[in-house]
Amino acid sequence: MALPDKDTLASMMGLVPQLSALGIELCEMDKAHAKMRLPWADRLVAYADSGVMAGGAVFTLLDSVLGTAVFSALPSLVPVATLDLRVDYLKPATPGRDLYASAHCYKLTRQVAFVRGVAFHDSEDSPIAHATASFILNRPPSHVASSEQQADEKDSTKKDQA
């Protein structure tokens, strides 16, 4: 199965209740990279007197953009799940401002993807939070070939016998 394009993936994100509730949007996606936006809203404020966005909302934004970067690095769509996610909060988000996050999947193995990213307002060079994560890739076992691969192997065997 081929990877979905940006618009299709954005539509798929709309089916995830948590992402819809937070208003997280996919801004950009290309090979092994993704960028998302979390619009500022009063309901996302941790403490009313500070106006600062709750850490859980930032965490969800980062987990989502990191996973999307993994999807965009894969040759085909397979289920993935977060194995490990570390978020370092570097400074509070500015009250009243949207938050962005970008991520890069820098290493793929057969079963695990490694990714890192940042949350920021204006520039990735001034991050609010930094994240690193690993994701499990739920690929079919290597001994289970696709029907297309099996057909190719059968044709190859027939040619070798001829």
DAJOBEL-V151188 format. One record per backbone hydrogen bond with DSSP energy under -0.5 kcal/mol. NH is the residue of the N-H (numbers start at 1). CO is the residue of the C=O. Records with the same first field share a line. If there is no record, write none. Layout:
NH = CO, CO
This chain:
9 = 5
10 = 6
11 = 7
12 = 8
13 = 9
14 = 10
15 = 12
16 = 13
17 = 15
20 = 16
21 = 17
22 = 18
23 = 19
24 = 19
25 = 37
27 = 25, 35
28 = 35
30 = 33
33 = 30
34 = 103
35 = 28
36 = 101
37 = 25
38 = 99
39 = 23, 37
44 = 41
45 = 42
46 = 52
47 = 52
50 = 47
51 = 47
54 = 44
57 = 54
58 = 54
59 = 55
60 = 56
61 = 57
62 = 58
63 = 59
64 = 60
65 = 61
66 = 62
67 = 63
68 = 64
69 = 65
70 = 66
71 = 67
72 = 68
73 = 69, 70
74 = 70, 71
77 = 1
81 = 136
83 = 134
84 = 134
86 = 132
88 = 130
89 = 87
90 = 88, 128
91 = 128
97 = 94
99 = 38
100 = 120
101 = 36
102 = 118
103 = 34
104 = 116
105 = 32
106 = 104, 114
107 = 114
109 = 112
113 = 135
114 = 107
115 = 133
116 = 104
117 = 131
118 = 102
119 = 129
120 = 100
121 = 126
126 = 123
128 = 119
129 = 119
130 = 88
131 = 117
132 = 86
133 = 115
134 = 84
135 = 113
136 = 81
137 = 111
138 = 79, 136
139 = 137
144 = 141
145 = 143
150 = 146
151 = 147
152 = 148
153 = 149
154 = 150
155 = 151
156 = 152
157 = 153
158 = 154
159 = 155
160 = 156
161 = 157
162 = 158
